[in-house]
Amino acid sequence: MKPIYLDLESVSAAVSLSETSVQKLVREDKFPKPRAISGRRVAWLTREVEEWAEAQPVSDLPPPPNTSRRH
């Protein structure tokens, strides 16, 4: 079973954005708001993060070059 909720670190990794960028998008109402899951803890519904990601426009930019140092 996949996780129902994701913490900020997991959301950031899942959408390839910094934690600061995720928080900024939330403040600007451009990213789903987290849910209160206890008195002092919030997290994002995995489904809402996935829906946000699917709704992003397709880019005409080429993918970044491979910067792997493996030889």
C-alpha positions in Angstrom: 0.0 0.0 0.0 1.4 3.4 -0.9 1.4 6.2 1.8 -1.7 8.1 2.3 0.1 11.2 3.6 3.5 12.7 2.8 5.5 15.0 5.0 7.2 18.1 3.6 10.5 16.3 2.9 8.7 13.5 1.0 6.6 16.0 -1.0 9.6 18.0 -1.9 11.4 14.9 -3.2 8.3 13.6 -5.0 7.8 16.8 -7.0 11.5 17.6 -7.5 11.2 21.0 -5.8 12.9 22.4 -2.7 11.0 22.4 0.6 11.1 26.2 0.4 9.6 26.2 -3.1 6.8 23.9 -2.0 6.0 26.2 1.0 6.0 29.2 -1.3 3.6 27.5 -3.8 1.3 26.6 -0.9 1.3 30.3 0.3 0.5 31.4 -3.3 -2.4 28.9 -3.6 -0.5 27.1 -6.4 0.0 23.8 -4.6 -2.3 21.7 -2.4 -2.5 22.8 1.2 -1.4 20.3 3.8 -3.9 18.5 6.1 -3.9 18.6 9.9 -3.3 15.0 10.9 -2.8 15.6 14.6 -2.6 18.6 16.9 0.9 19.6 15.9 1.5 17.8 12.6 0.5 18.4 9.0 1.0 16.4 5.8 -0.2 16.2 2.2 -2.5 13.7 0.8 -0.6 11.7 -1.7 -3.5 11.7 -4.1 -3.7 15.5 -4.1 0.1 15.8 -4.8 -0.2 13.4 -7.7 -3.2 15.3 -9.1 -1.3 18.5 -8.9 1.7 17.0 -10.7 -0.6 15.5 -13.5 -2.2 18.9 -14.0 1.1 20.7 -14.7 1.7 21.7 -18.3 4.0 19.8 -20.6 7.2 21.7 -21.2 8.9 22.4 -24.4 12.3 22.7 -22.6 14.7 19.8 -23.2 15.6 17.6 -20.2 18.7 18.7 -18.3 22.0 17.0 -19.2 23.0 13.9 -17.4 25.4 15.1 -14.7 26.1 11.6 -13.3 29.8 11.2 -12.4 29.7 7.4 -13.0 32.2 6.4 -15.7 
